[in-house]
Amino acid sequence: MRLLYSLYRFKSELLRRIIRRFLLRRDGAGLYSKTLRKIFAKYHGVQVGMYSFHAFDQILPSGTVIGRYSTMPGDLLVINGTHPITHRSSFPFFFNPELGYVDKLLVTRRTKLIIGNDVYIGLNVTIMPQVTNIGDGAVIGAGSVVVKDVPPYAVVGGNPAKIIRYRFSPETVDKVITSQWWTKDIDELKKNEQEFSAFLTPLEEHGGGALYHMVS
């Protein structure tokens, strides 16, 4: 693993892709691999918490921080910036230096995106450039286009995504956040039978379903 980490420093996208694929071939690598997490932090500016699922299926923009125990799809699209629509033209010739017509990038790129702990993101979700924070425990429905920050434990969906409800009552949300259970490793949680069993049943009688509608 040290050799692969060392080889990754060479700026060959083909070599880097091969290394990532090799590392991800191991069972559970995306959940447990510390080497992948070190590589993404050092070379891509992306920090991935332990046990987060499918976080390495794509390379998200530099400045992305993903908490622990979060789940996301391989097709998550995080938009890094937008074309300027207030200029005479929105064509890249006039703002992207990689095309050789301007000397510097003339649009603002994303600098951060924080995806909290225990976040669930469904298939085919797009996160727009102005979004910088998705709170702990949030759920984003499949096909959503997220245009603003998502509060902790909110369930959002649609285009543009709006808050549909919250997973739990405010009192339960406070208790879960205060517990900070995600700071514990999975083996530590498993050893405590009483604590682990709390993950296997609904926290509230109605599971927050239709009880906690909020205005977005």
Beta strands, then each sheet from edge to edge (+ up, - down):
strand 1: 47-48
strand 2: 64-66
strand 3: 77-78
strand 4: 113-115
strand 5: 120-121
strand 6: 126-127
strand 7: 133-134
strand 8: 139-140
strand 9: 145-146
strand 10: 154-157
strand 11: 162-166
sheet 1: 1+ 2+ 4+ 7+
sheet 2: 3+ 6+ 9+
sheet 3: 5+ 8+ 10+ 11-
end
